[in-house]
């Protein structure tokens, strides 16, 4: 390799390093971290909501048996909490 080729390689490597460093700084900037965290949370919530919706609704409409089971479970939790509260209030 000639000196000019080596200097060209060094200059190209320097430019790649500068670009990589700028990308890294942008990724760890507090605003970028907050934005990425919020985006990830939104995606997670949307995915979980879609899974719950698939459990409760099908092509024929609302799955009444699943909704009834969910209602019974919520009612059971509420009753359990009320019993526990009444025990500890005494």
Secondary structure, DSSP 8 states (H G I E B T S, - for coil): --HHHHHHHHHHHHHHHHHHHHHHHHHHSHHHHHHHHHHHHHHHHHHHHHHHHHHHEETTEE-HHHHHHHHHHHHHHHHHHHHHHHHHH-
